[in-house]
Amino acid sequence: METYTAMRQFADSWGLLAMALFFVGVIVFTLRPGGKRQAQEAASIPLKED
């Protein structure tokens, strides 16, 4: 089995599953309770005066 074929089969199966789980994890992390306050604090960092 060639390296390319093995990598392609992995990407088509487990790689796709891993990327989908990562995407769902990012969405859940972003929309978790209490995340809005932390996001607003991080967004206001450049606007704070020295």
mmCIF file as gemmi writes it, N, C-alpha and C atoms, coordinates in Angstrom:
data_model
loop_
_atom_site.group_PDB
_atom_site.id
_atom_site.type_symbol
_atom_site.label_atom_id
_atom_site.label_alt_id
_atom_site.label_comp_id
_atom_site.label_asym_id
_atom_site.label_entity_id
_atom_site.label_seq_id
_atom_site.pdbx_PDB_ins_code
_atom_site.Cartn_x
_atom_site.Cartn_y
_atom_site.Cartn_z
_atom_site.occupancy
_atom_site.B_iso_or_equiv
_atom_site.pdbx_formal_charge
_atom_site.auth_seq_id
_atom_site.auth_asym_id
_atom_site.pdbx_PDB_model_num
ATOM 1 N N . MET Axp A 1 ? 0.851 -1.184 0 1 0 ? 1 A 1
ATOM 2 C CA . MET Axp A 1 ? 0 0 0 1 0 ? 1 A 1
ATOM 3 C C . MET Axp A 1 ? 0.891 1.241 0 1 0 ? 1 A 1
ATOM 4 N N . GLU Axp A 2 ? 0.602 2.132 -0.883 1 0 ? 2 A 1
ATOM 5 C CA . GLU Axp A 2 ? 1.379 3.352 -0.965 1 0 ? 2 A 1
ATOM 6 C C . GLU Axp A 2 ? 1.064 4.283 0.201 1 0 ? 2 A 1
ATOM 7 N N . THR Axp A 3 ? 1.984 5.153 0.486 1 0 ? 3 A 1
ATOM 8 C CA . THR Axp A 3 ? 1.794 6.112 1.568 1 0 ? 3 A 1
ATOM 9 C C . THR Axp A 3 ? 0.614 7.031 1.281 1 0 ? 3 A 1
ATOM 10 N N . TYR Axp A 4 ? 0.515 7.477 0.031 1 0 ? 4 A 1
ATOM 11 C CA . TYR Axp A 4 ? -0.586 8.371 -0.331 1 0 ? 4 A 1
ATOM 12 C C . TYR Axp A 4 ? -1.932 7.694 -0.128 1 0 ? 4 A 1
ATOM 13 N N . THR Axp A 5 ? -2.044 6.447 -0.529 1 0 ? 5 A 1
ATOM 14 C CA . THR Axp A 5 ? -3.307 5.724 -0.398 1 0 ? 5 A 1
ATOM 15 C C . THR Axp A 5 ? -3.677 5.538 1.069 1 0 ? 5 A 1
ATOM 16 N N . ALA Axp A 6 ? -2.695 5.228 1.901 1 0 ? 6 A 1
ATOM 17 C CA . ALA Axp A 6 ? -2.951 5.057 3.327 1 0 ? 6 A 1
ATOM 18 C C . ALA Axp A 6 ? -3.389 6.372 3.964 1 0 ? 6 A 1
ATOM 19 N N . MET Axp A 7 ? -2.706 7.447 3.61 1 0 ? 7 A 1
ATOM 20 C CA . MET Axp A 7 ? -3.07 8.753 4.168 1 0 ? 7 A 1
ATOM 21 C C . MET Axp A 7 ? -4.461 9.173 3.689 1 0 ? 7 A 1
ATOM 22 N N . ARG Axp A 8 ? -4.778 8.883 2.434 1 0 ? 8 A 1
ATOM 23 C CA . ARG Axp A 8 ? -6.088 9.238 1.881 1 0 ? 8 A 1
ATOM 24 C C . ARG Axp A 8 ? -7.203 8.478 2.595 1 0 ? 8 A 1
ATOM 25 N N . GLN Axp A 9 ? -7.002 7.198 2.834 1 0 ? 9 A 1
ATOM 26 C CA . GLN Axp A 9 ? -8.01 6.403 3.537 1 0 ? 9 A 1
ATOM 27 C C . GLN Axp A 9 ? -8.189 6.892 4.97 1 0 ? 9 A 1
ATOM 28 N N . PHE Axp A 10 ? -7.097 7.246 5.631 1 0 ? 10 A 1
ATOM 29 C CA . PHE Axp A 10 ? -7.187 7.781 6.992 1 0 ? 10 A 1
ATOM 30 C C . PHE Axp A 10 ? -7.948 9.104 7 1 0 ? 10 A 1
ATOM 31 N N . ALA Axp A 11 ? -7.646 9.986 6.068 1 0 ? 11 A 1
ATOM 32 C CA . ALA Axp A 11 ? -8.308 11.291 6.01 1 0 ? 11 A 1
ATOM 33 C C . ALA Axp A 11 ? -9.786 11.14 5.694 1 0 ? 11 A 1
ATOM 34 N N . ASP Axp A 12 ? -10.127 10.173 4.857 1 0 ? 12 A 1
ATOM 35 C CA . ASP Axp A 12 ? -11.528 9.961 4.498 1 0 ? 12 A 1
ATOM 36 C C . ASP Axp A 12 ? -12.343 9.402 5.658 1 0 ? 12 A 1
ATOM 37 N N . SER Axp A 13 ? -11.715 8.722 6.59 1 0 ? 13 A 1
ATOM 38 C CA . SER Axp A 13 ? -12.47 8.104 7.674 1 0 ? 13 A 1
ATOM 39 C C . SER Axp A 13 ? -12.225 8.824 9.008 1 0 ? 13 A 1
ATOM 40 N N . TRP Axp A 14 ? -11.126 8.543 9.64 1 0 ? 14 A 1
ATOM 41 C CA . TRP Axp A 14 ? -10.868 9.067 10.982 1 0 ? 14 A 1
ATOM 42 C C . TRP Axp A 14 ? -10.518 10.549 10.976 1 0 ? 14 A 1
ATOM 43 N N . GLY Axp A 15 ? -9.876 10.994 9.934 1 0 ? 15 A 1
ATOM 44 C CA . GLY Axp A 15 ? -9.545 12.412 9.841 1 0 ? 15 A 1
ATOM 45 C C . GLY Axp A 15 ? -10.787 13.276 9.763 1 0 ? 15 A 1
ATOM 46 N N . LEU Axp A 16 ? -11.758 12.852 8.975 1 0 ? 16 A 1
ATOM 47 C CA . LEU Axp A 16 ? -13.011 13.585 8.864 1 0 ? 16 A 1
ATOM 48 C C . LEU Axp A 16 ? -13.753 13.59 10.195 1 0 ? 16 A 1
ATOM 49 N N . LEU Axp A 17 ? -13.766 12.467 10.867 1 0 ? 17 A 1
ATOM 50 C CA . LEU Axp A 17 ? -14.42 12.389 12.179 1 0 ? 17 A 1
ATOM 51 C C . LEU Axp A 17 ? -13.738 13.313 13.184 1 0 ? 17 A 1
ATOM 52 N N . ALA Axp A 18 ? -12.41 13.341 13.185 1 0 ? 18 A 1
ATOM 53 C CA . ALA Axp A 18 ? -11.67 14.2 14.111 1 0 ? 18 A 1
ATOM 54 C C . ALA Axp A 18 ? -11.954 15.678 13.842 1 0 ? 18 A 1
ATOM 55 N N . MET Axp A 19 ? -11.995 16.067 12.57 1 0 ? 19 A 1
ATOM 56 C CA . MET Axp A 19 ? -12.281 17.463 12.243 1 0 ? 19 A 1
ATOM 57 C C . MET Axp A 19 ? -13.706 17.847 12.622 1 0 ? 19 A 1
ATOM 58 N N . ALA Axp A 20 ? -14.647 16.927 12.435 1 0 ? 20 A 1
ATOM 59 C CA . ALA Axp A 20 ? -16.035 17.21 12.802 1 0 ? 20 A 1
ATOM 60 C C . ALA Axp A 20 ? -16.168 17.363 14.317 1 0 ? 20 A 1
ATOM 61 N N . LEU Axp A 21 ? -15.509 16.503 15.08 1 0 ? 21 A 1
ATOM 62 C CA . LEU Axp A 21 ? -15.549 16.616 16.541 1 0 ? 21 A 1
ATOM 63 C C . LEU Axp A 21 ? -14.88 17.897 17.017 1 0 ? 21 A 1
ATOM 64 N N . PHE Axp A 22 ? -13.796 18.279 16.389 1 0 ? 22 A 1
ATOM 65 C CA . PHE Axp A 22 ? -13.126 19.534 16.744 1 0 ? 22 A 1
ATOM 66 C C . PHE Axp A 22 ? -14.049 20.717 16.475 1 0 ? 22 A 1
ATOM 67 N N . PHE Axp A 23 ? -14.729 20.714 15.338 1 0 ? 23 A 1
ATOM 68 C CA . PHE Axp A 23 ? -15.648 21.788 14.988 1 0 ? 23 A 1
ATOM 69 C C . PHE Axp A 23 ? -16.779 21.885 16.006 1 0 ? 23 A 1
ATOM 70 N N . VAL Axp A 24 ? -17.362 20.757 16.373 1 0 ? 24 A 1
ATOM 71 C CA . VAL Axp A 24 ? -18.445 20.751 17.359 1 0 ? 24 A 1
ATOM 72 C C . VAL Axp A 24 ? -17.916 21.24 18.71 1 0 ? 24 A 1
ATOM 73 N N . GLY Axp A 25 ? -16.704 20.844 19.073 1 0 ? 25 A 1
ATOM 74 C CA . GLY Axp A 25 ? -16.111 21.293 20.327 1 0 ? 25 A 1
ATOM 75 C C . GLY Axp A 25 ? -15.897 22.795 20.368 1 0 ? 25 A 1
ATOM 76 N N . VAL Axp A 26 ? -15.459 23.372 19.267 1 0 ? 26 A 1
ATOM 77 C CA . VAL Axp A 26 ? -15.261 24.823 19.206 1 0 ? 26 A 1
ATOM 78 C C . VAL Axp A 26 ? -16.596 25.541 19.344 1 0 ? 26 A 1
ATOM 79 N N . ILE Axp A 27 ? -17.628 25.042 18.687 1 0 ? 27 A 1
ATOM 80 C CA . ILE Axp A 27 ? -18.952 25.659 18.788 1 0 ? 27 A 1
ATOM 81 C C . ILE Axp A 27 ? -19.472 25.58 20.218 1 0 ? 27 A 1
ATOM 82 N N . VAL Axp A 28 ? -19.341 24.421 20.848 1 0 ? 28 A 1
ATOM 83 C CA . VAL Axp A 28 ? -19.804 24.263 22.231 1 0 ? 28 A 1
ATOM 84 C C . VAL Axp A 28 ? -19.013 25.172 23.163 1 0 ? 28 A 1
ATOM 85 N N . PHE Axp A 29 ? -17.693 25.264 22.965 1 0 ? 29 A 1
ATOM 86 C CA . PHE Axp A 29 ? -16.861 26.125 23.807 1 0 ? 29 A 1
ATOM 87 C C . PHE Axp A 29 ? -17.259 27.591 23.643 1 0 ? 29 A 1
ATOM 88 N N . THR Axp A 30 ? -17.575 27.989 22.424 1 0 ? 30 A 1
ATOM 89 C CA . THR Axp A 30 ? -17.944 29.372 22.158 1 0 ? 30 A 1
ATOM 90 C C . THR Axp A 30 ? -19.292 29.725 22.77 1 0 ? 30 A 1
ATOM 91 N N . LEU Axp A 31 ? -20.226 28.814 22.731 1 0 ? 31 A 1
ATOM 92 C CA . LEU Axp A 31 ? -21.59 29.102 23.181 1 0 ? 31 A 1
ATOM 93 C C . LEU Axp A 31 ? -21.871 28.645 24.61 1 0 ? 31 A 1
ATOM 94 N N . ARG Axp A 32 ? -20.833 28.297 25.358 1 0 ? 32 A 1
ATOM 95 C CA . ARG Axp A 32 ? -21.047 27.823 26.725 1 0 ? 32 A 1
ATOM 96 C C . ARG Axp A 32 ? -21.547 28.955 27.614 1 0 ? 32 A 1
ATOM 97 N N . PRO Axp A 33 ? -22.246 28.615 28.702 1 0 ? 33 A 1
ATOM 98 C CA . PRO Axp A 33 ? -22.695 29.658 29.628 1 0 ? 33 A 1
ATOM 99 C C . PRO Axp A 33 ? -21.487 30.372 30.255 1 0 ? 33 A 1
ATOM 100 N N . GLY Axp A 34 ? -21.566 31.662 30.382 1 0 ? 34 A 1
ATOM 101 C CA . GLY Axp A 34 ? -20.477 32.433 30.97 1 0 ? 34 A 1
ATOM 102 C C . GLY Axp A 34 ? -19.423 32.852 29.966 1 0 ? 34 A 1
ATOM 103 N N . GLY Axp A 35 ? -19.518 32.403 28.754 1 0 ? 35 A 1
ATOM 104 C CA . GLY Axp A 35 ? -18.527 32.738 27.748 1 0 ? 35 A 1
ATOM 105 C C . GLY Axp A 35 ? -18.665 34.156 27.222 1 0 ? 35 A 1
ATOM 106 N N . LYS Axp A 36 ? -19.848 34.709 27.3 1 0 ? 36 A 1
ATOM 107 C CA . LYS Axp A 36 ? -20.08 36.047 26.761 1 0 ? 36 A 1
ATOM 108 C C . LYS Axp A 36 ? -19.287 37.096 27.535 1 0 ? 36 A 1
ATOM 109 N N . ARG Axp A 37 ? -19.264 36.977 28.85 1 0 ? 37 A 1
ATOM 110 C CA . ARG Axp A 37 ? -18.533 37.945 29.668 1 0 ? 37 A 1
ATOM 111 C C . ARG Axp A 37 ? -17.041 37.884 29.358 1 0 ? 37 A 1
ATOM 112 N N . GLN Axp A 38 ? -16.504 36.68 29.255 1 0 ? 38 A 1
ATOM 113 C CA . GLN Axp A 38 ? -15.078 36.539 28.959 1 0 ? 38 A 1
ATOM 114 C C . GLN Axp A 38 ? -14.749 37.056 27.563 1 0 ? 38 A 1
ATOM 115 N N . ALA Axp A 39 ? -15.638 36.841 26.61 1 0 ? 39 A 1
ATOM 116 C CA . ALA Axp A 39 ? -15.406 37.33 25.254 1 0 ? 39 A 1
ATOM 117 C C . ALA Axp A 39 ? -15.441 38.853 25.218 1 0 ? 39 A 1
ATOM 118 N N . GLN Axp A 40 ? -16.342 39.45 25.979 1 0 ? 40 A 1
ATOM 119 C CA . GLN Axp A 40 ? -16.407 40.909 26.016 1 0 ? 40 A 1
ATOM 120 C C . GLN Axp A 40 ? -15.164 41.491 26.68 1 0 ? 40 A 1
ATOM 121 N N . GLU Axp A 41 ? -14.662 40.837 27.72 1 0 ? 41 A 1
ATOM 122 C CA . GLU Axp A 41 ? -13.433 41.304 28.372 1 0 ? 41 A 1
ATOM 123 C C . GLU Axp A 41 ? -12.248 41.21 27.413 1 0 ? 41 A 1
ATOM 124 N N . ALA Axp A 42 ? -12.152 40.113 26.677 1 0 ? 42 A 1
ATOM 125 C CA . ALA Axp A 42 ? -11.051 39.951 25.724 1 0 ? 42 A 1
ATOM 126 C C . ALA Axp A 42 ? -11.161 40.95 24.589 1 0 ? 42 A 1
ATOM 127 N N . ALA Axp A 43 ? -12.366 41.272 24.169 1 0 ? 43 A 1
ATOM 128 C CA . ALA Axp A 43 ? -12.549 42.223 23.071 1 0 ? 43 A 1
ATOM 129 C C . ALA Axp A 43 ? -12.207 43.642 23.481 1 0 ? 43 A 1
ATOM 130 N N . SER Axp A 44 ? -12.315 43.942 24.764 1 0 ? 44 A 1
ATOM 131 C CA . SER Axp A 44 ? -12.049 45.309 25.208 1 0 ? 44 A 1
ATOM 132 C C . SER Axp A 44 ? -10.573 45.539 25.596 1 0 ? 44 A 1
ATOM 133 N N . ILE Axp A 45 ? -9.743 44.541 25.518 1 0 ? 45 A 1
ATOM 134 C CA . ILE Axp A 45 ? -8.328 44.677 25.884 1 0 ? 45 A 1
ATOM 135 C C . ILE Axp A 45 ? -7.64 45.767 25.05 1 0 ? 45 A 1
ATOM 136 N N . PRO Axp A 46 ? -7.794 45.806 23.718 1 0 ? 46 A 1
ATOM 137 C CA . PRO Axp A 46 ? -7.096 46.855 22.96 1 0 ? 46 A 1
ATOM 138 C C . PRO Axp A 46 ? -7.584 48.262 23.279 1 0 ? 46 A 1
ATOM 139 N N . LEU Axp A 47 ? -8.762 48.389 23.837 1 0 ? 47 A 1
ATOM 140 C CA . LEU Axp A 47 ? -9.325 49.712 24.102 1 0 ? 47 A 1
ATOM 141 C C . LEU Axp A 47 ? -8.961 50.257 25.485 1 0 ? 47 A 1
ATOM 142 N N . LYS Axp A 48 ? -8.338 49.411 26.309 1 0 ? 48 A 1
ATOM 143 C CA . LYS Axp A 48 ? -7.964 49.876 27.644 1 0 ? 48 A 1
ATOM 144 C C . LYS Axp A 48 ? -6.801 50.848 27.547 1 0 ? 48 A 1
ATOM 145 N N . GLU Axp A 49 ? -6.872 51.889 28.357 1 0 ? 49 A 1
ATOM 146 C CA . GLU Axp A 49 ? -5.801 52.871 28.367 1 0 ? 49 A 1
ATOM 147 C C . GLU Axp A 49 ? -4.688 52.418 29.293 1 0 ? 49 A 1
ATOM 148 N N . ASP Axp A 50 ? -3.484 52.807 28.945 1 0 ? 50 A 1
ATOM 149 C CA . ASP Axp A 50 ? -2.318 52.434 29.765 1 0 ? 50 A 1
ATOM 150 C C . ASP Axp A 50 ? -2.269 53.239 31.033 1 0 ? 50 A 1
